[in-house]
Amino acid sequence: MIATHKALNRIAAVALAAVISACASNDEKEDTDPVELMEISESVQLREVWSQGIGDIDALRYAMLKPGIIDGKVIAANSDGDVFAFDRTSGKRQWKVDIDQSISGGVGVGLGIAVVADYRGRIVALNLNDGSQRWTTQLSGEVVATPAVGSGMVVVQTVDGKLLGLDATTGEQRWRHNTVLPVLTLRGTASPVISAGMVFAGLDNGKLIALNAADGLTRWEQRVAIPQGTAELDRVVDVDGTPLVRGELVFAASYQGRAVALSRDDGRGLWARDASTNHGVTVGAGQVFLSGADGTVHAYNVGNGQVQWTNSELLRRQLSGPAYFGDVVVVGDLDGYLHALDPSTGRIVGRTRIDRDPVRIPLLADGDLLFALSDDGELVALRLER
């Protein structure tokens, strides 16, 4: 979804989509249909361990309410304001609270708290043990990304281009970093990441930035994508996926831009490859995996970025970002399917359906379990079997 920061971004995005759709010929419409799924020979199975219905996720406003996992708990939220804690292994509910506002961003976990945000820019921190409210802070802008928790801070990215560092104990604002936004951007913002005392955040202007977590001072800034063309649509290069930190490297990818591997400490580029996605990447088996905006799935060599394979069997199926789970790569799609791909060949080796609504929210691999949340609010834990 595209948004303009001049005025009425959501209405403009809907109108733009309607115009594009109305202008398409019959032949063009055939090319925009999701491909039908072909039968596969399954060598792995994603078996449901438990599931819980938590309530709807607001897909119209592109809420990406990724659950958080910590201390044997799965913390999940719906768009109506409910936050839940479930036992990671059994799925048994441990607590539920209602923050009395529509939740737009979350769930960030760490330092004994779970953090969510609402559409009015209110940040709420809850006690991980019982869901009681620890603090609340009002920000100036809407938040649709998951807050990052770590290094004594809660870091939040707003849709109006601000990165804010809040004290994790009190919620008091400690620092702010401002970014000048392009005229036109994708709806949504990247979730920041805290690692080794640094904050890494993808920006709507196609850059990745690293800040000191304690004071917000800039450590480095690197361009992931360079806007191309004269039309504003052609120049949209948002980094909307969460950056991925692995050891001394940080990985990121942009819409209509590139996938990159950078040095964590100074932002020096290791490699870059043309790519277009509104998700983050995942790493496993010596490779970087990416689900493209067109429904392709790609694997790159983690050391030099060389393309290992590309799978085009899921074109236009509105894939989620990939998760490396066990020894397969898993993506969700618009019809509630999860597809397991062989990381060596890209061949689809397993498939299961958890819902009839889309699975857009990033998948979470945690040890022997994979967690998926559909737009209909079906939270499912799965195990890989052969």
Secondary structure per residue as TSV (DSSP state, phi and psi in degrees):
chain	resnum	aa	ss	phi	psi
A	1	M	-	360.0	136.0
A	2	I	E	-98.9	144.8
A	3	A	E	-135.5	146.2
A	4	T	E	-110.2	140.0
A	5	H	S	-91.6	7.7
A	6	K	S	-79.3	-45.6
A	7	A	S	-172.3	147.3
A	8	L	-	46.8	57.4
A	9	N	H	-63.7	-39.2
A	10	R	H	-69.6	-41.2
A	11	I	H	-64.6	-41.1
A	12	A	H	-62.4	-39.6
A	13	A	H	-65.3	-43.3
A	14	V	H	-64.1	-43.5
A	15	A	H	-62.7	-41.3
A	16	L	H	-62.3	-43.2
A	17	A	H	-63.1	-38.3
A	18	A	H	-65.9	-40.0
A	19	V	H	-64.5	-44.8
A	20	I	H	-60.4	-43.9
A	21	S	H	-64.2	-41.5
A	22	A	H	-67.2	-28.0
A	23	C	H	-82.4	-12.3
A	24	A	-	-73.3	138.1
A	25	S	-	-78.8	171.2
A	26	N	H	-60.0	-40.8
A	27	D	H	-62.8	-40.8
A	28	E	H	-66.5	-36.0
A	29	K	H	-63.3	-36.5
A	30	E	H	-60.0	-37.1
A	31	D	H	-76.0	-15.6
A	32	T	H	-98.9	-2.6
A	33	D	S	-72.8	142.7
A	34	P	-	-61.7	141.4
A	35	V	-	-67.1	148.0
A	36	E	-	-78.2	144.7
A	37	L	-	-73.8	136.1
A	38	M	-	-96.1	152.9
A	39	E	-	-63.1	145.0
A	40	I	-	-127.2	160.0
A	41	S	-	-97.1	108.8
A	42	E	-	-81.3	129.0
A	43	S	S	-113.5	-9.9
A	44	V	-	-134.0	157.7
A	45	Q	E	-132.5	138.0
A	46	L	E	-97.9	103.0
A	47	R	E	-95.5	130.6
A	48	E	E	-68.7	129.9
A	49	V	E	-95.9	-45.5
A	50	W	E	-158.5	162.2
A	51	S	E	-146.3	151.9
A	52	Q	E	-142.4	135.4
A	53	G	E	-88.7	121.2
A	54	I	-	-110.3	-4.0
A	55	G	-	106.7	162.2
A	56	D	-	-66.3	150.2
A	57	I	-	-106.4	133.9
A	58	D	-	-76.2	87.7
A	59	A	T	-71.2	-29.0
A	60	L	T	-63.1	-32.8
A	61	R	T	-102.2	14.8
A	62	Y	T	58.8	38.7
A	63	A	-	-67.5	130.1
A	64	M	-	-119.1	74.3
A	65	L	-	-85.3	76.1
A	66	K	-	-69.2	126.3
A	67	P	-	-63.7	161.3
A	68	G	E	-114.9	146.7
A	69	I	E	-125.0	126.1
A	70	I	E	-164.2	143.2
A	71	D	T	52.0	40.3
A	72	G	T	75.4	11.5
A	73	K	E	-118.7	148.1
A	74	V	E	-110.2	119.2
A	75	I	E	-104.2	122.5
A	76	A	E	-132.2	156.4
A	77	A	E	-139.3	151.4
A	78	N	-	-110.7	175.6
A	79	S	T	-78.7	-10.8
A	80	D	T	-83.8	-7.1
A	81	G	S	110.5	3.6
A	82	D	E	-90.3	136.4
A	83	V	E	-122.2	134.2
A	84	F	E	-123.3	151.6
A	85	A	E	-122.2	127.9
A	86	F	E	-121.3	148.1
A	87	D	E	-64.9	129.7
A	88	R	T	-59.5	-38.9
A	89	T	T	-84.1	-42.4
A	90	S	T	-100.7	-21.8
A	91	G	-	82.7	2.2
A	92	K	-	-66.5	132.7
A	93	R	E	-73.1	132.0
A	94	Q	E	-101.6	-36.7
A	95	W	E	-160.7	162.5
A	96	K	E	-145.8	134.5
A	97	V	E	-134.0	156.3
A	98	D	E	-117.1	119.3
A	99	I	-	-86.2	-1.0
A	100	D	S	68.9	25.2
A	101	Q	S	-149.7	153.5
A	102	S	-	-68.7	123.7
A	103	I	E	-83.4	132.1
A	104	S	E	-117.2	-23.4
A	105	G	E	-139.7	136.7
A	106	G	E	153.2	175.2
A	107	V	E	-111.8	124.9
A	108	G	E	-91.3	137.3
A	109	V	E	-132.8	151.2
A	110	G	E	147.3	160.9
A	111	L	T	55.2	31.8
A	112	G	T	80.6	7.8
A	113	I	E	-131.7	157.6
A	114	A	E	-117.6	132.8
A	115	V	E	-122.1	131.6
A	116	V	E	-131.0	167.5
A	117	A	E	-135.4	153.4
A	118	D	E	-113.3	174.1
A	119	Y	T	-67.5	-16.9
A	120	R	T	-92.2	4.0
A	121	G	S	88.0	17.0
A	122	R	E	-88.5	131.9
A	123	I	E	-105.7	130.2
A	124	V	E	-124.1	127.4
A	125	A	E	-108.5	129.1
A	126	L	E	-116.0	147.6
A	127	N	E	-68.3	128.2
A	128	L	T	-63.9	-27.3
A	129	N	T	-73.8	-40.4
A	130	D	T	-136.4	-0.3
A	131	G	-	82.9	0.8
A	132	S	-	-66.2	149.1
A	133	Q	E	-75.7	129.5
A	134	R	E	-93.1	-45.8
A	135	W	E	-163.2	165.0
A	136	T	E	-140.7	141.7
A	137	T	E	-134.2	136.6
A	138	Q	E	-97.3	124.0
A	139	L	-	-104.2	172.1
A	140	S	S	-87.8	-14.9
A	141	G	S	-131.1	160.2
A	142	E	-	-66.2	145.1
A	143	V	-	-122.4	122.3
A	144	V	-	-123.2	9.8
A	145	A	S	-111.2	158.2
A	146	T	-	-72.9	125.6
A	147	P	-	-63.6	147.2
A	148	A	E	-98.1	140.4
A	149	V	E	-125.3	126.9
A	150	G	E	163.7	164.6
A	151	S	T	52.6	35.6
A	152	G	T	76.1	7.1
A	153	M	E	-128.0	157.4
A	154	V	E	-116.0	120.2
A	155	V	E	-110.3	129.9
A	156	V	E	-125.7	138.1
A	157	Q	E	-111.9	127.4
A	158	T	-	-99.7	161.8
A	159	V	T	-72.6	-13.3
A	160	D	T	-95.6	19.2
A	161	G	S	90.2	19.5
A	162	K	E	-108.4	142.2
A	163	L	E	-111.2	126.1
A	164	L	E	-125.3	134.8
A	165	G	E	-102.7	120.0
A	166	L	E	-111.7	142.5
A	167	D	E	-63.4	125.9
A	168	A	T	-68.7	-20.0
A	169	T	T	-86.6	-37.9
A	170	T	T	-115.5	-20.5
A	171	G	-	84.0	-0.4
A	172	E	-	-68.7	137.3
A	173	Q	E	-71.9	128.7
A	174	R	E	-103.5	-32.9
A	175	W	E	-157.5	165.4
A	176	R	E	-145.6	139.9
A	177	H	E	-124.9	125.8
A	178	N	E	-101.9	144.3
A	179	T	-	-128.1	136.6
A	180	V	-	-80.0	122.7
A	181	L	-	-89.7	149.4
A	182	P	-	-65.7	166.8
A	183	V	S	-63.6	-41.1
A	184	L	E	-123.6	131.8
A	185	T	E	-140.9	167.0
A	186	L	E	-70.1	150.6
A	187	R	S	-70.6	122.4
A	188	G	S	118.9	162.2
A	189	T	-	-138.4	157.2
A	190	A	-	-72.0	147.4
A	191	S	-	-82.9	131.0
A	192	P	-	-70.9	162.9
A	193	V	E	-129.8	138.3
A	194	I	E	-108.9	126.0
A	195	S	E	-152.3	133.3
A	196	A	T	52.4	40.3
A	197	G	T	75.2	10.5
A	198	M	E	-122.1	152.4
A	199	V	E	-108.1	128.5
A	200	F	E	-115.6	130.8
A	201	A	E	-143.5	135.6
A	202	G	E	-87.5	140.0
A	203	L	-	-115.0	159.3
A	204	D	T	-70.7	-12.3
A	205	N	T	-91.6	10.5
A	206	G	S	86.8	12.6
A	207	K	E	-108.9	157.0
A	208	L	E	-113.9	133.8
A	209	I	E	-125.3	146.8
A	210	A	E	-122.3	129.4
A	211	L	E	-125.7	157.2
A	212	N	E	-69.6	130.1
A	213	A	T	-65.7	-33.0
A	214	A	T	-72.7	-38.9
A	215	D	T	-129.1	-3.3
A	216	G	-	77.9	6.8
A	217	L	-	-70.2	141.2
A	218	T	E	-72.5	127.0
A	219	R	E	-89.9	-46.3
A	220	W	E	-163.0	163.4
A	221	E	E	-140.9	131.7
A	222	Q	E	-135.9	137.7
A	223	R	E	-82.8	125.1
A	224	V	S	-85.7	-39.3
A	225	A	-	-138.4	148.0
A	226	I	-	-110.9	123.3
A	227	P	-	-57.3	136.8
A	228	Q	-	-121.1	153.2
A	229	G	S	83.9	175.7
A	230	T	S	-103.3	-27.2
A	231	A	S	-74.6	142.9
A	232	E	T	-61.2	-37.0
A	233	L	G	-60.9	-38.2
A	234	D	G	-70.3	-18.1
A	235	R	G	-99.3	6.8
A	236	V	-	-74.9	118.8
A	237	V	-	-136.9	37.0
A	238	D	-	-56.3	141.9
A	239	V	-	-99.4	94.7
A	240	D	-	-101.3	-12.6
A	241	G	S	-86.1	149.1
A	242	T	-	-64.7	128.1
A	243	P	-	-59.0	150.1
A	244	L	E	-117.0	120.5
A	245	V	E	-102.2	124.4
A	246	R	E	-134.6	109.0
A	247	G	T	61.4	-124.0
A	248	E	T	-90.5	4.4
A	249	L	E	-117.8	154.1
A	250	V	E	-128.2	134.6
A	251	F	E	-114.5	142.7
A	252	A	E	-153.9	162.8
A	253	A	E	-149.5	155.2
A	254	S	-	-126.9	167.8
A	255	Y	T	-79.9	134.7
A	256	Q	T	50.4	43.4
A	257	G	E	-147.6	-112.1
A	258	R	E	-146.1	161.5
A	259	A	E	-103.6	137.0
A	260	V	E	-136.3	154.8
A	261	A	E	-121.3	125.2
A	262	L	E	-126.4	156.2
A	263	S	E	-68.4	131.2
A	264	R	T	-62.6	-37.1
A	265	D	T	-80.8	-36.2
A	266	D	T	-130.1	1.3
A	267	G	-	77.2	5.5
A	268	R	-	-61.9	135.0
A	269	G	E	-77.2	131.7
A	270	L	E	-93.0	-46.7
A	271	W	E	-160.0	163.0
A	272	A	E	-148.0	140.1
A	273	R	E	-136.7	142.8
A	274	D	E	-57.2	136.1
A	275	A	E	-163.2	164.0
A	276	S	-	-147.4	115.6
A	277	T	-	-154.7	156.4
A	278	N	S	-113.1	21.5
A	279	H	S	-121.6	172.3
A	280	G	-	-84.8	178.4
A	281	V	-	-109.6	170.5
A	282	T	E	-133.5	160.8
A	283	V	E	-127.2	140.3
A	284	G	E	-178.2	153.8
A	285	A	T	53.1	35.9
A	286	G	T	72.4	19.8
A	287	Q	E	-136.2	159.4
A	288	V	E	-110.3	128.5
A	289	F	E	-112.6	140.6
A	290	L	E	-142.9	135.4
A	291	S	E	-101.4	119.3
A	292	G	-	-76.2	160.9
A	293	A	T	-62.2	-21.9
A	294	D	T	-92.0	-0.9
A	295	G	S	97.1	0.5
A	296	T	-	-77.1	154.5
A	297	V	E	-120.1	133.5
A	298	H	E	-123.8	149.7
A	299	A	E	-126.1	131.5
A	300	Y	E	-121.0	146.0
A	301	N	E	-63.5	129.5
A	302	V	T	-67.0	-25.8
A	303	G	T	-85.6	-35.1
A	304	N	T	-130.1	-1.4
A	305	G	-	78.2	3.8
A	306	Q	-	-61.8	135.9
A	307	V	E	-69.1	123.9
A	308	Q	E	-91.1	-40.5
A	309	W	E	-167.0	162.5
A	310	T	E	-136.0	129.9
A	311	N	E	-107.2	125.5
A	312	S	-	-114.5	21.4
A	313	E	T	-83.1	-5.9
A	314	L	T	-120.9	30.6
A	315	L	T	-56.6	135.5
A	316	R	T	61.4	23.4
A	317	R	S	-97.0	15.7
A	318	Q	-	51.6	61.7
A	319	L	-	-71.1	150.1
A	320	S	-	-76.1	172.6
A	321	G	-	-66.1	155.6
A	322	P	-	-82.1	155.5
A	323	A	E	-127.4	136.5
A	324	Y	E	-93.2	115.8
A	325	F	E	-133.8	121.9
A	326	G	T	65.4	-113.8
A	327	D	T	-130.4	34.6
A	328	V	E	-133.4	164.8
A	329	V	E	-107.3	129.7
A	330	V	E	-119.9	135.2
A	331	V	E	-130.6	149.2
A	332	G	E	-99.7	166.0
A	333	D	-	-138.9	-176.5
A	334	L	T	-69.5	-17.1
A	335	D	T	-105.1	15.4
A	336	G	S	82.0	12.7
A	337	Y	E	-88.3	148.5
A	338	L	E	-111.0	130.7
A	339	H	E	-114.4	128.9
A	340	A	E	-102.7	125.7
A	341	L	E	-113.6	142.7
A	342	D	-	-69.3	122.4
A	343	P	T	-67.1	-19.1
A	344	S	T	-83.2	-34.2
A	345	T	T	-119.8	-20.3
A	346	G	-	83.0	0.5
A	347	R	-	-71.9	140.3
A	348	I	E	-76.1	119.9
A	349	V	E	-116.3	-0.8
A	350	G	E	-164.5	154.1
A	351	R	E	-157.3	139.5
A	352	T	E	-146.7	157.0
A	353	R	E	-115.0	123.9
A	354	I	-	-101.7	-13.6
A	355	D	-	-168.7	172.8
A	356	R	S	-101.1	-4.6
A	357	D	S	-94.6	161.3
A	358	P	-	-61.4	150.9
A	359	V	-	-110.9	91.7
A	360	R	-	-102.3	-30.1
A	361	I	S	-67.7	139.1
A	362	P	-	-52.1	135.6
A	363	L	-	-74.9	152.6
A	364	L	E	-122.6	115.2
A	365	A	E	-96.2	124.8
A	366	D	E	-139.9	99.6
A	367	G	T	62.0	-123.2
A	368	D	T	-89.8	6.9
A	369	L	E	-125.6	145.4
A	370	L	E	-114.3	133.5
A	371	F	E	-114.3	131.5
A	372	A	E	-130.9	142.5
A	373	L	E	-129.7	122.8
A	374	S	-	-89.5	167.1
A	375	D	T	-63.3	-23.5
A	376	D	T	-81.4	-3.0
A	377	G	-	87.4	19.9
A	378	E	E	-86.2	111.8
A	379	L	E	-99.0	120.0
A	380	V	E	-127.6	135.2
A	381	A	E	-105.1	132.1
A	382	L	E	-128.9	154.7
A	383	R	E	-124.0	145.0
A	384	L	E	-87.8	128.7
A	385	E	E	-130.1	150.0
A	386	R	-	-118.1	360.0
